[in-house]
């Protein structure tokens, strides 16, 4: 090369003692510098494709979509939308949240969580109920997403985890008063969040933490519904092209 691609220096006769692949001015090796620029441009052009591919993977539809199964999922999604709006509209209400079908489902995993985390000390035993309740749905989420490639079902597992956060909010809001009925008729000394916030010195912030739990859960449920809608859109495209 007679002109450096980096500094634009043009070689002259007195540069004959410098290797022809090296710029006498800035010292770059022409071939290596050009190769690096090419790799950088390729990385920039590929990055959007990676993001697009991940979104497609996250909402991927099966090769064949059954007509009845698709509409059953669509109806299910509508039910979950209504259910989500019902929870959000009523806010942190023990009567609404504690009286829902999901509360009874969550309660089983909550109680098992105390047992599961009991080897890790008193604090983790108390926290374990709430912690297990919100992380357990993720085991199904990863199973549906990674093993069975059922993106719609995976989105509903995210919804379940979000609803578990909402389910905890009345319990956290009761930490100061300890008035809610406990499983097995336990007394106020058995109140998980009353004990947790007392131990951590955050009892005065009980309502802020309850609202945060409700907010996180609401956002997760809405995100799950968006995911479900995108997954159904992909399935609709497959169904439309197969008919």
N, C-alpha and C positions, 0 to 999 in steps of 0.2 A: 504494500500500500504506500502511496506517495503522500496521502493526507490522513492525519490522525482523526479517527471518528469521534474522539472525545474532545481534544483541544483545538482541532482543525489546523495543527501545525503541518506545514508542507515541507517534506524532506528536500534537502539540497545536496550538492555534491560533497560537501565536507562531512555529511552524515554517513558516508559510506562505511566508516569504521564502526558504526552502530548496527547491531543485528537488524536485518530488514523487518523482523516481526515486532520490534520494540520502538516506541515513539522516542526520539531523541529529546523531546521537550518535556513531556509529562511522565514518561517512563512506563506507560501501560504496555501490556502485551496485546496486540491488536485482536488476535483470535479469542483470547480469554475474555477480554472486555466485551466484544461483540456477542459472545456466547452468553455471558451474564445478562446483557441487555435483552437478549431473546428470551431467556428463562423468566426474567422479570415481567416482560410483556405477556408471556404465556400464562403466568400465575395470575395476573390481573384479569385476563380474559376468561380464565377458568373459574375464578371465585364466584361470580354470579351463578354459573351453572351448578356449582356445588350446592349453593343455597337453594336453588330451584329443585335440584334433585332431592335434597333432604325433605322439602315440603311435599314433594310428590311421594316420597317414601312414607312420610308420616300419614298421608291420606290415601295411600295406595288401595286400589280396588282389586278384588280377585279377578282372575281371567274370565270367569263366568259369574254372572249375577242372576240369581233366581228372582223372577218377577214378584212372587208372593213375599219372599224374604225381604226384598227391597222395600216394599210398601209397609211391611210390618215394622221395619226399622224406622221408616219415615214417621209412622204413627207414634212409635215409641219416642222418637225425638220430640214430637209435638207435646206429648205428655210430660216429658222432662222439662221442656220450656215452661209449661204452665206451672209445674211443680216448683221450679226455680223462682219464678215470679212470685209465687205464693209465699215462699220462705223469705225472699228479700222484702216484699211489701210489708210483712208482719214484723220485721226486725227481730230484736232479741226478746222473743216471747217464749217463756217456758211452756205455756199452754199449747202453743202451736208447734214448737220444735219438739218438746217432750212428749207431745201426744201423737207425733207422726209415726208411721210405720218404720221409717229409717232409724228412729231413736232406739227401737227395740233391737234392730239389727246391730247398730253400733255398740249397744250396751254389752252384748255378748263378747265382742272383741276388746272392749274397754276393760272388762273384768279379767279376761284372760291376760291382758297386758300387765296387770299388777303381778300376776304369777310369773309371767315370762321374764320380767325385769327384776324379780325379787333377789336373785343372786348378786345384784350390783349395789346393794345397800338400800337404806330407808328412802332416801330422796328419789332414787330411780324407781323404786317400787311404787311410790306415790305417783310420780310423773308417768310411769310406764303405762298406766291405763289410758290416759289421753294420748300419749305418744303412739302406742300400738294402734289405737283407733284410727289415727290419721294416716299412718304409713302402711297398714295392712292392705288397703286397696291397691297400692302400688305394686304389690307382688302379682296381682291379677293383671294390672296394666301392662307390666313388662311381659307377662306370659302371653297375653293376647297380641301384643305388638311384635314381640320377637319370635315367639314360637309358632303361633297360629296365624299371624299376619291378619288379624281381624281389627282393623283400625277403628271401626265404629264401636266395637265392644270396648276397646282400650280407652276411647274417649269417655265412655260412661264410667269407667273405673276412676278416671280423673275427677269426674263429677262427684262420685261417691266420696273421694278423699276431701273434696271441697265441702261437701255437705257435712262431713265429720267435723270440720272446723266450725261450721255454723252450729252443729249440735252441741259443741262444747261451750259456746258463748253464754248460754243461760247459767251453766254450772260455774263458770268463771265470775259472772256478774253476781252470783250468790255467795262469793267467797267471804265477803265482809259480814253478811247476816247469817249465813249457814242455815237457811230456813227450808231448803228443798228436801224432800224425802229421799233418803239414800237406800241403796240396794241392801236388803237384809235387815232393814230397820236400824242401821248404824246411827250412832249419835253424832253430834256436831264435831267431835274430835276426829271423826273419820272422813271429814270433808276434804277431798283431794286438793282442790284449789285454795281452800282456806288455809290448809297446811303449807302448800307450796309457796304461796305469796307471803305467808308469815315467815317462813324459813328464809326466803330471799329478801325480806324487808320491803316488799312491793305491795303490801296489802292495800295501801291507800290508792294505788293505781289500778285497783281491780276492774273498774268500769272501762278504763282506757284499754286494758288488755282484752276484756270481753269484746269491745267494739273492734279491736284489731283482729281477733279471731274470726268474728263475723264478717269483716271486710275481706280477709284473705279467702275465707270459704266462698264468699259471693263471687269474687273475681275468678277463683278456680272453676266454679260451676259455670260461669258465663264463658270462660275460655274453653271448657269442655264442650259446651254446646256449639261454639264456633267450629271447633275441631270436628265434631260430629257432622255438622252441616257440610264442611269441606269433604269429608269422607263420603257422605251421601251423594254429593255432586259428582265425585269421581265414579261412584257406582252407577249413577244415572247415565253418565256418558257411555259406560260399558254396556248397560242395558239397552240404551237407545241404538247403539251401533250393532247390537246382536239381533235386533228385531227387524 
